[in-house]
Amino acid sequence: MTIPYGRQDITQTDIDAVVATLQSDYLTQGPRVPDFERAVAVHVGAAHAVAVNSATSALHIACLALGLGPGDWLWTSPITFVASANCALYCGARVDFVDIDPRTCNLCPQALERKLQQAQREGCLPKVVVPVHLCGQACDMAAIHALAQRYGFRVLEDASHAIGGKYQGGYVGDGRYSDITVFSFHPVKIITTAEGGMAMTNDAGLVDRMALLRSHGITREPAQMSHAPEGPWYYQQTELGFNYRLTELQTALGLSQLNRLDEYVARRHQLARRYDVLLAPLPVTTPWQHPDQYSGLHLYVVRVDTAASGRTRGQVFAALHARGIGVNVHYIPVHTQPYYQRLGFRPGDFPQAERYYEEAISLPMYATLTEAQQDEVVAVLRDALTE
């Protein structure tokens, strides 16, 4: 039986919530979506939330709300899922990357500052920077925010891995150091709506624009119309928007799951501490956790010491899969993807990201992983590294 790297936890309470919604008057555009938005906003300490059908959609409308468009630049980390960069291209903007800190594997603030200094000299500063909270640990948001104030860019946190995590004592998503924060509710994430995402902000103008873009650019609010409504049936399309809505069924699942968010993250921390101890004798580097942060711990990524083990990451990965351990790799550096190669990026552009990729393996990490399963993962990894 395969032990996957991640999986959802669906309880009878979740099932009952979805069934009750199926038996209700609304399957979409009903009361549960705003209920879910309010619940997440309250939990993380943000003023507003916009629920959508994926984190990718949330990134897209967030970029549009921030005014990103043709001629603008978005910068992000090369170690992320491609959506963190693609969202700029959807808006007609251009993309560049900032190399990672080798210890946190997040976007490096020092590398960002050096790149900003050069961009200022060349007259091509970014309009938006997207720090990615890899594996659930927040980037150095205070440092990035300070740079945003100095150089005039907007900050869009890709916190797809990080709901339930904390930074400087507050929940990720509270918006202290960013304009918008995006969460993901994909099944392998910390809580799930099957597919889904959410954008958090403290700016009423941004939330109004994202809510409009989420649903075709259509409004029924008189204040947003060019003239008074002609009747109760009346609506206006005022923007070119999209159908990025989250359904009532998905929202019912999310609301139910949200009740267990803190429990899920605490369990992930228990598992991570146990991994740290069990893996200490092996030729791998375990994840570094900042003492002033509390990671969402979506992923537990080890880095293979290829010199000490005499094994490549690929060899270790293959050996684990052969014995039913469904490890994964997060992520292939975006700038090495064929599409981005056609945009002019080349291997060697971001050396820390490329070195990380050569060594990284995501071990199984999810709330229902048992200690016996974890022991099996470690035993198979030990064999893969030392045989």
C-alpha positions in Angstrom: 0.0 0.0 0.0 1.4 3.4 -1.0 2.0 6.1 1.6 1.3 9.3 -0.3 3.2 12.6 0.2 -0.1 14.3 1.1 -3.8 13.6 1.3 -7.1 15.1 2.5 -8.9 14.1 5.7 -12.7 13.9 5.2 -14.8 13.2 8.2 -18.5 12.3 8.6 -19.1 15.9 9.8 -17.7 17.1 6.4 -19.9 14.7 4.5 -22.9 15.7 6.5 -22.2 19.4 5.8 -22.0 18.8 2.0 -25.1 16.6 2.0 -27.1 19.3 3.9 -26.0 21.8 1.2 -27.1 19.4 -1.5 -30.6 19.4 0.1 -30.7 23.2 0.5 -32.0 25.8 -1.9 -28.5 26.9 -3.1 -25.8 25.0 -4.8 -24.0 28.1 -5.9 -24.1 31.9 -5.1 -25.8 31.2 -1.8 -25.1 32.2 1.8 -22.3 29.8 2.6 -19.7 31.5 0.5 -19.9 34.8 2.4 -20.0 32.8 5.6 -16.8 31.0 4.7 -15.1 34.3 3.7 -16.0 35.8 7.1 -14.9 32.8 9.0 -11.5 32.7 7.4 -11.0 36.4 7.7 -11.9 36.3 11.4 -9.6 33.3 11.9 -6.5 35.0 10.4 -7.3 38.5 11.4 -7.9 40.1 8.0 -10.7 42.6 7.2 -11.9 41.1 3.9 -11.8 37.8 1.9 -12.8 36.8 -1.6 -13.4 33.0 -2.1 -12.7 31.6 -5.6 -12.4 28.3 -7.4 -8.6 28.0 -7.1 -5.5 29.8 -5.7 -4.5 30.3 -9.3 -7.7 32.3 -9.9 -7.1 34.2 -6.7 -3.6 35.2 -7.8 -4.9 36.3 -11.2 -7.7 38.6 -9.9 -5.3 39.8 -7.2 -2.8 40.9 -9.8 -5.6 42.7 -11.8 -6.8 44.4 -8.7 -3.3 45.7 -8.0 -3.3 47.2 -11.5 -0.7 44.8 -13.0 -0.8 45.0 -16.8 1.2 45.2 -20.0 4.6 46.8 -19.5 4.7 46.0 -15.8 7.0 43.5 -14.0 6.1 40.9 -11.4 8.9 39.2 -9.5 8.6 36.0 -7.6 10.6 33.0 -6.4 11.7 30.3 -8.9 10.9 27.6 -6.3 7.2 27.6 -6.5 4.3 26.1 -8.5 4.1 27.8 -11.9 0.9 29.7 -11.0 2.9 32.2 -8.9 4.5 33.4 -12.1 1.8 32.6 -14.7 -0.6 35.1 -13.0 1.5 37.9 -14.3 1.4 36.6 -17.8 -2.4 36.3 -17.7 -2.4 40.1 -17.2 0.0 40.8 -20.1 2.8 41.6 -17.7 6.4 40.4 -17.6 8.0 38.0 -15.1 11.3 37.8 -13.4 12.6 35.8 -10.4 14.6 36.4 -7.3 16.9 33.6 -6.0 16.1 31.8 -2.8 17.8 31.9 0.7 19.5 28.4 0.9 18.4 28.0 4.6 14.7 28.9 4.4 14.3 28.1 0.6 12.1 31.2 0.4 12.7 34.3 -1.7 15.9 35.9 -0.3 15.4 39.5 0.9 19.1 40.3 0.4 18.9 39.0 -3.2 15.7 41.0 -3.7 17.4 44.2 -2.4 20.3 43.8 -4.8 18.0 43.2 -7.7 15.9 46.2 -6.8 19.0 48.4 -6.7 19.9 47.3 -10.2 16.4 47.6 -11.5 16.1 51.1 -10.2 19.3 52.1 -12.1 17.8 50.5 -15.2 14.3 51.9 -14.8 12.5 48.6 -14.6 11.3 48.2 -11.0 8.6 45.6 -10.4 5.0 46.6 -9.8 4.2 43.5 -7.8 6.4 41.1 -5.8 5.0 37.7 -4.9 6.8 36.1 -1.9 6.0 32.4 -1.7 5.7 30.8 1.7 7.3 27.5 0.7 6.2 24.5 2.7 4.2 26.8 5.0 7.0 28.9 6.5 6.5 32.6 5.9 9.1 34.7 4.1 10.8 37.5 5.9 7.8 39.7 5.3 8.9 42.7 7.4 12.1 43.0 5.3 10.1 42.7 2.1 7.5 45.2 3.2 10.3 47.7 4.1 11.7 47.3 0.6 8.2 47.8 -0.9 8.0 51.1 1.0 11.4 52.1 -0.4 10.9 51.0 -4.0 7.2 51.4 -4.5 6.0 47.9 -5.4 2.9 46.1 -4.2 3.2 42.8 -2.2 1.1 39.8 -3.0 1.7 36.9 -0.6 1.4 33.4 -2.1 0.5 31.6 1.1 -1.0 28.6 -0.7 1.0 26.4 1.7 0.6 28.5 4.9 -3.0 28.8 6.2 -2.8 28.2 9.9 0.8 29.4 10.1 2.0 32.4 12.1 4.5 35.2 11.5 5.7 37.4 14.3 2.8 36.3 16.5 0.0 36.9 14.0 -1.6 34.5 11.6 -0.3 34.5 8.0 -3.0 36.4 6.0 -3.5 39.2 8.5 -2.1 41.6 5.9 0.3 43.5 8.2 3.0 43.4 5.5 1.2 42.9 2.2 -1.6 44.2 0.1 -3.2 40.7 -0.6 -2.6 37.2 0.7 -3.7 34.1 -1.2 -4.6 30.7 0.3 -5.1 27.4 -1.5 -7.7 24.7 -0.5 -6.5 22.0 -2.9 -6.9 18.4 -1.4 -3.3 18.0 -0.4 -3.2 21.4 1.4 -3.9 21.8 5.1 -7.7 22.2 4.7 -9.6 21.6 1.5 -12.7 22.6 -0.5 -11.8 20.0 -3.1 -10.5 22.8 -5.4 -10.6 26.4 -4.2 -8.7 29.4 -3.0 -9.2 32.7 -1.2 -7.7 36.2 -1.3 -7.4 38.1 1.9 -6.9 41.9 2.2 -7.5 44.8 4.5 -8.3 47.2 1.6 -12.0 47.6 0.8 -11.2 48.8 -2.7 -9.2 45.8 -3.5 -11.8 43.4 -2.2 -14.6 45.1 -4.2 -12.5 44.8 -7.4 -11.6 41.2 -6.8 -15.2 40.3 -6.0 -16.3 42.0 -9.3 -13.7 40.2 -11.4 -14.6 36.8 -9.8 -18.0 36.9 -11.4 -17.9 38.1 -15.0 -17.3 41.7 -14.0 -21.0 41.9 -13.4 -22.6 43.9 -10.5 -26.0 44.4 -9.1 -24.8 47.1 -6.7 -26.3 50.6 -7.7 -23.1 52.3 -6.4 -21.0 50.4 -9.0 -23.3 51.1 -11.9 -23.1 53.9 -14.5 -26.8 54.8 -13.9 -29.6 53.8 -11.6 -31.0 50.3 -12.0 -34.0 49.9 -14.3 -35.6 47.4 -12.0 -34.9 44.5 -9.6 -33.7 42.3 -12.5 -31.1 44.8 -13.6 -27.3 44.2 -13.7 -24.4 45.7 -15.5 -21.1 44.3 -16.7 -18.6 47.0 -15.8 -15.3 45.0 -16.2 -14.1 42.0 -18.3 -14.3 39.5 -15.5 -14.2 35.7 -15.2 -16.3 32.8 -13.8 -14.0 32.1 -10.8 -16.8 31.4 -8.2 -16.6 28.8 -5.5 -19.7 26.7 -5.1 -21.8 26.2 -2.0 -20.9 22.5 -1.9 -17.2 23.4 -1.8 -17.8 26.1 0.8 -19.7 23.8 3.0 -16.7 21.4 3.0 -14.3 24.3 3.7 -16.4 25.6 6.6 -16.4 22.2 8.2 -12.7 21.7 7.7 -11.9 25.1 9.1 -13.0 23.9 12.5 -10.0 21.6 12.5 -7.4 23.9 11.0 -5.4 24.5 14.2 -5.6 20.8 15.1 -4.3 19.8 11.7 -1.3 22.3 11.9 -0.5 21.2 15.4 -0.4 17.5 14.3 1.9 18.4 11.4 4.3 20.0 13.9 4.3 16.8 16.0 5.1 14.8 12.9 7.8 17.3 11.8 9.5 17.2 15.2 9.5 13.4 15.1 11.0 13.4 11.6 13.7 15.8 12.8 14.8 13.3 15.4 14.4 10.1 13.3 16.3 11.6 10.4 19.2 13.2 12.4 21.6 10.3 11.7 20.9 10.2 8.0 22.8 12.1 5.2 19.9 14.6 4.6 19.3 18.2 5.6 16.0 18.6 7.4 13.9 21.8 7.1 15.1 24.8 9.1 12.3 26.5 11.0 12.6 30.1 12.1 12.3 30.3 15.9 9.9 33.3 15.6 7.6 31.6 13.2 5.0 28.8 13.2 4.9 27.2 9.9 1.7 25.8 8.3 3.9 22.8 7.5 2.1 21.9 4.3 5.3 20.0 3.2 8.3 18.4 4.9 11.2 18.7 2.4 14.6 17.1 3.0 17.7 17.7 1.0 19.8 14.7 0.1 23.5 15.1 0.8 24.7 13.5 -2.4 28.4 13.6 -1.4 27.9 11.9 1.9 25.3 9.3 0.7 26.8 8.6 -2.7 23.3 8.7 -4.1 21.6 11.3 -6.3 18.2 12.7 -5.5 16.8 10.8 -8.5 18.2 7.5 -7.2 16.8 8.0 -3.7 13.4 9.1 -5.1 13.2 6.0 -7.3 14.1 3.7 -4.4 11.4 5.2 -2.2 8.7 4.9 -5.0 9.7 1.3 -5.7 8.8 0.4 -2.1 5.5 2.3 -1.9 6.6 5.6 -0.4 4.8 8.3 -2.6 7.4 11.1 -2.2 7.3 14.1 -4.5 9.5 17.0 -5.5 8.5 20.6 -4.8 9.4 22.3 -7.1 11.1 22.2 -10.5 12.5 25.8 -10.8 10.0 27.7 -12.9 12.7 29.4 -15.0 13.8 26.0 -16.3 10.4 25.1 -17.6 10.2 25.0 -21.5 7.7 27.8 -21.6 9.9 30.1 -19.5 13.0 29.0 -21.5 11.2 30.4 -24.6 10.9 33.7 -22.6 14.7 33.9 -22.4 15.5 32.3 -19.0 18.3 29.8 -18.9 19.7 27.2 -16.5 22.2 28.9 -14.2 20.2 32.1 -13.8 19.3 31.3 -10.2 21.9 28.9 -8.8 20.5 28.5 -5.3 17.1 27.5 -6.6 18.8 25.0 -9.0 20.9 23.5 -6.3 17.8 23.1 -4.0 16.0 21.3 -6.8 18.9 18.8 -7.3 18.6 17.7 -3.6 14.9 18.1 -2.6 12.4 15.4 -1.7 9.0 16.0 -0.1 8.4 13.2 2.4 4.8 12.2 3.4 3.2 14.9 5.6 -0.5 15.0 6.4 -2.5 15.1 9.6 -3.6 11.5 9.5 -0.2 10.1 8.9 0.5 7.5 11.6 3.7 7.1 13.6 3.9 3.5 12.2 3.7 4.9 8.6 6.3 7.6 9.5 8.6 4.9 10.8 8.2 3.0 7.5 9.0 6.1 5.5 12.2 6.7 7.5 13.3 3.0 7.3 12.9 3.0 3.5 14.7 6.3 3.2 17.5 5.0 5.4 17.8 2.0 3.1 17.7 4.2 0.0 20.5 6.4 1.3 22.8 3.7 2.7 22.5 0.5 0.7 
